[in-house]
Amino acid sequence: MRAKASEKLPEAHQRFYLIYRLYTIIFEDYYRLIKDASFLEKAFQYHQLASSASGIHTWDQLTAALYWRTDADKFHHTSALEAYKTSIKLLDRHIMATPTVSGRYKALLGGILRDTPSLAADATACAISAGDLELAVELSEQGRGLLWSQMSRFRATINDLRAVDDEGRRLADEFVLLSAELGRRQSDSPVITGRTITETLIRTQQEEEARQYRQISSQWDAVVSKIRQKQGFAYFLTPMPFKELRAAAVAGPIVIINASIKRCDAIIIAKDGPPRLISLPDASLGGIATLSSDFRNVLRNTAGVGEEKMREKQLIPVFRRLWDAVLAPVVEALLTIVPKGSRVWWCPTSKLTSLPIHAAGPYRKGASNMPNIYISSYTPTLSALIRSRRQNASKVASNTPSFVSIGQSKPNSGSGEKELKAVGAELELVKSLVPASMTCSEVSGDEGTVTGAIQALKTNSWVHLACHGKQDFLQPFDSSFALRDKPLRLSDIIQAEPENPEFAFLSAWMQFSGFRGVIGTMWAVDDNTARHMVKEFYDAMFSGKIDCTNAARALNKASKAVDKDKVPMDQRVVFIHIGA
């Protein structure tokens, strides 16, 4: 049957995908009818072929791998873990071959991927069930927040490659060009219409299309291979192995909290020893989603002036439920690794990313809550944390630290945002707190435009922003700050490529433009109380040596030192630290 179906197609043709896909359906149907396990094994052999055969477009291979994953779960097949590994690898390659950042995001939302938001978490859970914790960490790293990881990883490695030597610049240019060409050919499928087109002409065009795609794909592979031969680029576009990822825990343990429909677990990664599994039997994906919804409802329903005490009263049960279901067993294990007061990095997944892990606790008399147990930081991935610890020592040593405040109290009328009357006072306060050893400047008022902000971001290592922020969950690259002329979008900041980014305040997603440490917020900040947290933070931050890695401790101190009568509970825990 296979010979007859394929004899009219040239070798390694993209349409073998359709043939292999058809065979999987046929053999699965045979298995359902007569319960002969050999037919099921045949079906999974064709699943594997459809996702790996040469000449098949990456998108089709990815689609095949995702079908393989779904069927392996459905039939409880032993190839499930391999199907997950293949799916994530092919998704990684497909996104990388998509030429624009916005195009990559659309690719993640399109087609079959709309039904796979939990791919990384499910893959991690599958590896945990198989008893391979190191692989679980690697799959979580590779698949979680794939677009953000791709974006920061791609920019860092390509820029680093160009800086190596002339060959590095040439390879970087070739890689970018070939990636764009692959992406174009994957998205532009030729359509042949008309009854007068002969079968010979159709076949000729198919053969030429397949030949060109194989040639470009081969060239792309060859360039990637050459890049990996350059010193320091051995893991270019490959998942970083656990032995390398472990370096992220050099300053303290990292906790990956994986929430999947299959199971919920935490994995603790320390600088030495194997990863440690903490099962979370009282947590479930549905329960975490409910908890996240309840948390948002409390914030939404108690936003009025004078409702601060009501909000605190309703938030405490949410923080307690988060502690009981997720954090209590994790902290119990952590206390056997590092003492109270140590730094810990949280790497949550699923709806846990919208919950304040750093504020959870039993909230019972005599018991300690998270802020009094550990100094919490967050990281989107382990490799992001590794990158945030790197710095150009010579550049830092030769340059005087520069600090800029960017503020806008009156954003453009099209933003729909109200005036922020406390911005001016906040900028003056920040200016008074910056030590004399740092140069200090300000961009605000009529100068607080997108052009002015981008120039300031490029040339200053420390940044404080005081303006309206808008997060776009459907199009993350359109998330923005409201400035005088127009919004400053995330895509603008990415393209700015700051020269020596160290620290940013009030801009969590700016870590993806290279800042080593960021203070951001998880929900809306009260303009009237923010200055109290700002003062206590910078007092603590600049009390000793100027070092952006002191930000997490400074934030923890600020949340405890601030006047509780002036700053309600939710505004003391709204701030989070991300990075080194």
C-alpha positions, 0 to 999 in steps of 0.5 A: 500500500505504501509503495503504491501511494508514494510511487508518484511522489518524489523522494522526501516530498512534503506530501508524505505527511498526508500519507503517513497521517492517513496510515495512522488513522487506518491502523488505529481504526483496525485496532479499535475493530479487532483489538490487535495490538500490532495494528496500534504499534503500526499506527505509532510507527507512522506517527513517528515517521510523519513527525520526522521524515525528511522533506516534510515542512516543519509545520506539518511535522509539528502537527503530526507530533501533536497528533502523536502526543494526543493519541499516545495519551489517549491509548496510554502508549509507551511513546508518550514521552517521546511524542512530547519531546518531539512536539516541543523540539519542533515547536521550537524550530517552527517558531524560530523559523518564523521571521518576525516576533509578532509572526511568532506569536501569531504562530503560537495562537494559530491552528492546532496550537490553540488547543495546546496551551498546556504542552510544556506542563503536560510534557513536564508531568509526563517526564515526572511520571516516568521518573526522569526529573532532569528531563522534566526540568529540561522540558519545562525550560524548553517549552514554558513561555516558549516565545519569551524564551525564544525572543531573549535567547535569540537576541542574546545569542545572535548579538553575542555571535556577531561580536565574536569575529568576522565569521561570527557576523557572517554566520549570524547574517546567514542564519537570519536570512535562511530562517526568514526564507524557511518561514516564508516557504512554510507559510506560502504553500503553492496552489495549482488551479485550473483543469487544463494544468497537466499532471506532469506540470503539477508533478514538476512543480511539486518536485521543484518546490520540495527540492528548494525546501530541502536545499534551504533546510539543509543550508539552515542545518549547516549554518546552525552546525557551524555556529555550534562549533564556535566556542561558547555556542555549543547549545545554540538552538538546543535545549540546555541540559540540566547540568548547565541549567543547574547554574541558575541556582548558584545564589539560592534554590529555584522552585519550578511549580508545575500544574498539569491536568495530569498531576501537580508537583514542585521541583526544587533545584539546588546548586548541588545534587539532583533535582528534588520532587515535591508532590502536591496532592492537594493541588489540581489544575482546576483548583488553581484556576478557581483560586486564580479567579477568586483572587482576581474577583477580590481585587475587582470587587474591593477596588473602591476608596475605603474598601482596603480593610474589606479587601485585606479580609477577603485576600487572606483566605486566598493566600491561605488556600494557596499556602495549604494546597501548594506552598506548605509542602514546598517550604517544608522541604526548602527549610531542609536545604536553606535557612529562613531569610535566604533567597528563593526563586519561584518559577510557576506555570499555568494560572499560578503565574497570576497568584502572589506566591511571595505573599502566601502563608497560613496567616494564623497566630504564631505562624510565619508567612512567606515574606518572613520565611524567604526573600522571594524572586521570580524568573520566567525560565532558568536560562533567563536567570542565568543570563540576568547574572551575566554582565560585562565586567569591564563595561560596569567597571569603566562606567559610572552608574547612570540612573534615569527617571521616566515619568508621565502624569498626562498621557496622550488623550487617546490612551483613555487614562486619567492624570496621575497627580502623584507622578511629579512628587514621586520623581522628586522623591526618587531624585532625592534618594539616588546617591551622588555616586550615580549620575541622575537624569529625568525624562518627563512632561513634554519630553516624556515621549516615546523617542525620549524614553527610548533614548533614555533606555539606551543610555542608562543602566538604572531606570525608574518608570512612573506612568500608566501601564497597560498589559495586553494578554492577547497581543503581549508585544502591544503591552505598553506605557502611556507617554505624552505622544503615544504608547511605548510598546514592548516591541519598541523596548525590545528594539531599543537594545539598552547598552548596559541594562542593570535595573528597572523599577515598575516594568516587569516585562522589561526583563526581556529587553535585557535588564538584569533585575526588575521590580514590577507589579502583579496588579494595579498600584495605588498612585497615592500610596506607591511613593511610600513603598518607593521611598522605603525601597530605595532607602534600603537599596542604596544603604550599602554598595550599589548593586542591582542584585540587592533589589529583592532584599530591599523590596522585602525590607520595604514591605515590612518597614512601610507604615501599615496605616498608610499602605494597605496590605495589597499594596505592600505585596503588589510589587515583585522582583524578577531576575538576579 
